[in-house]
Amino acid sequence: MKTLTGTKTHQTEEPEAFRDRVATIDEKGKRIWLFPQKPKGKYYTWRSLLTVLYLVTLFGLPFLKVNGHPLFLFDVTHRKFILFGQIFWPQDFFIFAVGMLLFIVFIALFTVVFGRVFCGWMCPQTIFMEMIFRKIEYWIEGDAPAQKMLARAPWTTEKLLKKSSKWIAFWLLSFIIANTFLAYVVGVEALRAIITEPLSEHIGGFTGILIFTSIFFFVYLRFREQVCTVVCPYGRLQSVLLDKNSIVVAYDYSRGEPRGKFKKNETRDKGDCIDCFQCVKVCPTGIDIRHGTQMECVNCTACMDACDHMMDAVGLPQGLIRYTSENSIQHGKQKFWTRRVIGYVAVMLLLLVTESFLLISRSDVGVNIMRTPGQLYQEQPNDQLSNLYSYKLLNKTYADKELSFRLENVPGEIRLVGNKKLQVPKEDDASGEMFIFLDRKQVHDRKTELEIGVWEGDKKLMTVNTSFLGPFKAD
């Protein structure tokens, strides 16, 4: 497969062999271990500042509470999810489904417009790997050349000390991350109990912490960029979402080609690219951005900082590698509102309206009333008929509730089995059985539709529809 690489003066044809394999795997399928140089520059500084904000948010959210309740909780075992202080249960499946569709469409729209910038600036994998674990590695083992020398060196006392120090630091940090992850799942109080109470009482929780710690440790010690280039489907997804108007980290070949080494005091008759390979050396996924947009590129901007630094060093303008689009490079024009963008925006707005409606109309109480299967009507004194029903109530709030049922469309009576009250504890459910009594004269068909109002004191919460089974009447 071949591609045309445009320049200011001509076009040259070069093979795209680099696209035949992932940049970190050689032709024999063997892993190519990367030693990226430590980036520096304005974009790296901005990413470092945002990392502080992300870490404060990530590690602080489990401890934030609203009226004594978690702000966020994803309790899968109890099927309870708390988002921004609001409890959601499996009965709220449609809200989650529409919310997930909204998120997917937003990611697609974001990618169409800005490429894979989410990966480089917001993805937890990139943030932890490049902005925390990689910095620890630089601090202990040194920059890329020192790391290469250490990797090739025999196992001396110095190497053992540095490697063991890095492994211990990585393990401790992975342990902290695992505990934080578990706090989102079981809550801070349950996590505190796992940590402080006897191990024998929390074998499952402690095992979970060790498993997640081991996974994080393996990912950031060995697997690293393979998560982004091999496991994560987002890189392949962007291949079908990007177009020539998408704004990505791109090399301006019209300005940079033909490449040539820089010589002091020369009258330069080549492109601005001085072929220094600094953009390749700092890349955490091992690609050459000058080949064009590639699946492995996470838009981390390390190559932009490296290139700007070299342009300053040789007295050439910055921006040879920058956020831009293919059309902007070729024609100097950037078109934002394309048909694809308008289509995605329309779908996203539709989903947003639907999600807003579901959230606004969502009741604090879930009610399910069903006529007991297999049961016929019962003959009662005073020329009445009765049906047996089962009900289940779900309290989605943090306060206990006492409810009542009332027939709305026909005269009749509701009697709870056991004469108990409809009391539903907070964040819990309640169930039971009840009889509905109707006068025979009210039952005109085999099935009579009923409307049952659910009340909390003087406040009506909702209306539930069911049916009443009566005698069969021949024509």
N, C-alpha and C positions, 0 to 999 in steps of 0.2 A: 504494500500500500504506500502511496506517495502523496506528498502535499506540496503546494506551492507556497514558498516563503517570500512575501513581498518585501521590496526595499524601495528606497527613493528613486533609484536609477534603473533597477532591473529586477527580474524575478529568477530565482534559482530553484531547481527541483532537487529535493533530497529525500531519501527513504525515511519512513517513519518506523524504524525497527524498535524504537523505544516503546511504542504502543503495543508491541506483541507480548509484553510481560509487565508485571508490577515492578516498579523501580527498585524495590528492596529484595527481589528474588532474581537470581541469575538464570541463565538458560537451562541449567541442570536442575532447577527447582530448589537450589540451596539459598538459605537466608543470607542476605547481604547486610551485615551489621553496620549501622550508621553512627557516625561520630560528628554530629552537626556542631559547627562553631557557635559560640555564644553570641546571639544577636545584640545589637545596641542601636539606639536611634529613637526618634520621636514616637514611632508607632509601638515599639517595644515598651517604651515608658508608659504610653496610654494603656496598653494591655496590662501592664503591671499594676497600674492604679485601679483599673476595672477588676483585676483579680482580687484585690483587697476588698472591694465592695461585694464581689461574688462570695468570697469566703466568709465574710461577716454575715451575709444573708443565709448561706447554706448552713453554717454551724449555729446560727442564732435562731432560725425559724422554729426548730423543735421546742425551744424554751419560751417562745412567745405565746401568750394566752389571751383569750377574750372572755371576760367574765369567768375566769377560772378554768376555761376549756382551751385545748390546743387550737392554734391558728391553722395548722396543717397536720393531718394524720391520715395514713393510708393503711388502716388495720385490715389486712386481707383475711386473716384468720377469723375475725368476727364480722367480716363483710361490712365494715363501717368506715366511711371516708369523710374526713372533715376538710373542707376547703374554705379558707377565709372565715373560719369560725362556724360555718354552716354544715350540718350533718347531712350526708347523702347515704342512701341505702341501696341494695340491689333493685328495689322497686323504682328507683330513679334511673333505671338503665337508659331510657331514651335521652335523658339529659346528658349522660356520659357519652352516649353514642354520637349525638349531634355535636357535643363539645369536641370529641375526637376528630370528627370530620372537619370541623372548623379549624382545628389545629393543623391537620394535614393540608388543607387548602391554603392556610396561611403560610406554611412551610414551602409549599409549591410556588405560591406567589412571591414569597421572599426570595426563593432561589431563581425564579425567572428574572427578577429585577437585579438582585445583588449577588447571585452565585452562591458559593459555599461559605459566605462570610460568617454564618452561624457557627461553623466548625472551628474557625480560628479564634473567634472572639467570645463565644458563649458556651460552647460544648464543655461539659465537665471533664470529659476525657482529655481534651487538649489543655484545658486550664490546669488540671492536676499534673499532667505529664510535663508540659513545657514551662509552666510558671512556678511549679513547686518542686516536683521530683527532679527535673532537669537542673534546676538551680542548686539543689542539694548536691547533685552529682558534680556540677562545676566547682562547687565550694570544696568538696572532698578530694576529687580526682584531678581537677584542673580543666582547662579548655580542651578542645578537640585533639590537638597534637599530643598533649600530656596523656589523655585518655587512650589514644592509640598506642603510645609507648608502654603504658601500664598494662594494656591488654596483651601485648606481645611479650612482655617481660616475664621471666621465671617467677615462681612463687617465693619471693623473698619476704622478710619480716615487714618491710614497708608496704609491699603489695597486699599482704594479708591484713595488715592494720587498716589500710584504706578501704579495701573491699568489705571487710567485716563491719567497719564503721558505716559504710553506705548501706549495707544490708540491714543493720540494726535500725538506722534512721528510717529506711523505707518501711520496715516492718512496723515500727511504732506509729508512723504516719498512716499506714494502711489500717492499723488497729483503731486509730481515732476516726478515720473515715467510716470504717465498718460500724462502729458504735453510733456514729451520727446517722448512718443509713438505717440502722435498726430503730433509732429513736423516732424516725418518721413512720415506722411500721407498727411498733408496739406502744409508743408514747414514752415520754421522759420518765414518768413514775415507774413504769414497768422495767425500763432499762436500769434505773437506779436500784430497783430490787434485785435484778440479775447480778449487778456489780457488788452490792453490799451484803446480800443475804447468802446463806450457805450454798455452795455449788450444787449440792445434791438436790436442792429444791428447784434449780433452774438449769438442768442438764441441756434441755432443748435450746434455750436462749443462748447459753454459753457456747454450745456447738455451732449455732448460727453465726455468732460473732467470729469464731475461729475460721469457719468456712469462708465468710465474706472477706476477712482479713487476708486469708491465703490467696483468694482470687485477686484482690486489689494488688497484693504484693507481687504476684506473678505477672499481672498486666503491666505494672509500671517498672518492674525490674527487667523482664524479658520480652513480653509481647509488644509493648509500646505502640509504635505507629501502625503495626499490623491490624490493630483494632479499626483504624480509620481506612486502611487500604484494602483489607481482606474481609473483615467481619461486617463493618457498618455498610448498609445498603445505600446510604445517602449519596456516597460518591458516584455510584452507578446511576442513581436516580437523577442526579444533576445533568447527566449526559443527554437525557431526553427533555430536560426542562430548559436548558440554556439555549439562547439564540444569539444572533449577532448584536442585539441591543442590550444583552445582560452585562451588568457592570461587575467585572471580576478583576483579580490581580493579573495583569497582563504585561507582556513585554512589547514595547513599541518598536516593532521590526522596521517600520517605515523610516524611523529615525536611527535605529541602531545598526542596521545592515548597510554594507558588508562590515563584518567585525574585523578588528585588527588591534594588535597590541599598541599601547600608548608609548610614545617616545617623547622625551622632554625636548622642548623647543622645535617640535616638528610642525610642518604645515599639513594639518590633517586632511586627507582626501578620502577618508573612510567614514563609516558610520560611527555613532557615539559609543557603541559597545566596545570596550577595550579588552574583552575576552579574558577577564580576570578570574572568572569562575567563583566570585564571592557569593553570588546569588545561589549557586549550587551548594557551596560549602555550608551555608547556614540553614538550608532547607531541612526541616525535621522529617520529611518523607522521602528525601533523596532524589527529587526530580530537577530537571533543568527547565525553568519557567520559560526560557527562550524558545522552547519547542512548541509553545502555545498552551492553551488551557488543557489540563490533564486531570484524570479522575483522582489522582492522589493529592492534588493541590487542595489544602484546607484554608486558603486565603488568610494565612497567619501574618502576612506582611513582613516576615523576616527578610525576604529577598529585596523588598522595597527599601528597607533601612540599609541593607548592605550596599545596594546599588547607589542610593543617594549619597552614601558616605564616599564611595569611589568617585562619583561624579564631582563631588566637592573637591576631592584630592587632586583631580586632574583639570579642574576649572571648567567643567562642562555643566550644563543645566541639569537639575534634578528631574525626576519623573520619567526616566527611561523605562523603569518598571513602576507601574502605578495602577490605581483603580480606574479602569476605563473599559470600553467595549470594543468589539471588533469593528463595528461601523464607525466609531469615533476615531480609531486608528486609521482605517482605510479612507474615510470620507470627511473626517473632522466634524461629524454630526452625531448627536446623541438623541435618539428618540425614546421617550419614556412610555408614553401611552400607546402601546401597541394593542392589536386585537386580542392577543393572549392575555396581556395584563388586564384589559377591560373585562374579559370573560372571567378571569379568576376573581377580580374584585366583585363582580356581580354575584357570583356564586357565594363568595365569602359573606357579602352583605345579607344575602338571603338566609344563609345558615346563622348569621349573627342575630337576625330578627327572630328566627325560629328558636334559637337558644334563649334569647331574652324572654320570649313569650313563655317558654317552658319554665324558666326560673321564676317569673312573676306569678304564674298561675299555679306553681307548686304548692301543695298543701302541707301544713305541718304534721298532719296525721294521715297515715295510709289506712284505708278501710276496704276490706274484702268481705262481702256477704254472699253466701252460696247456699241454695237449697240442698239439703242433705241428699246425696245420690241414692237411688233405690227406694226412697221413702215416698209412699203415696200420701194423699190427704187423709186427715183423721176427722171422723164425725165427732162433734162436741155437743154438749147440752145447749139448750136455747137456740136450736137451729143454726149452729155455727160450724164452720170448717176451720181446720188448722193445718199448717205446714211447719215442718221442722227445718231450721236453718243453722248453719255454722258460720261464725264470724271470726275474723282476725283483724286486730288493730295494731298499728305500728306508730309509736310516738317518735317523731323525728326531731324533737326539741330537747332542751336541757331541763324542762320542768314537768312535774307530774300532771296528768290531765284526767279529768272525770267527764265522761261523755254520756250522751243519751241518744236513743233512736226514736224517730217519730214518723208515722205513716203520713204521706203528704197528699196522695191523689185519690185515696179511698178511705172511708171510715173503717177502723179496725183497732186491734190492740196488739202490742208487742210485750211478750213476757220472757224474761231471761230465765234460763234453766238455773235453778238454785237461788233465784231472787237476788243475785249479786249485782253490785254496781259495776258500771263500765269504767273501771279505773285502770289507766295505762301508765306504768312507771316511765320516768324520763329515759330516753335512749333505749327503750325496750319495747316489747310487744306483749299483747294479751289476746287470748282466744277463748271461745266458749260456744254455747249453743243457745238458741232462742226459738220460741214458737210465735207465729203470727196468726191471729184469729181474725176471721172475716165472717160477716153474716152471709148465709147462703144466698140471699137475694143480691149480694154484691158480686157474686161469681157467675158471670154470664157465659164464659168460654172455658175450654179445657185449660188454658193458661191465661192468667190475668197479670198484666204488667203492673209492678209495684214500684213506687218511688219512695225511698226511705231517706229522710233527712238526718244528718249527723250533726248534733248540737253540742256545744260546750257552754253550759249555762244558757244565756240568752243569745249567744252568737252561733249562727249556722255556719258550719264549716264546709259542707258539701252535700250533694245528693247522690245516693247510690241506687242503681236500677237492678231489679231482680224480678222473678216471676212467681206467681202463686198457682199451684196445681189444684184444679177442681175436678168434679165429676165429669165423665164423658157424656156429652149431650148429642143424641142422634138428631139428624135433620127431620 
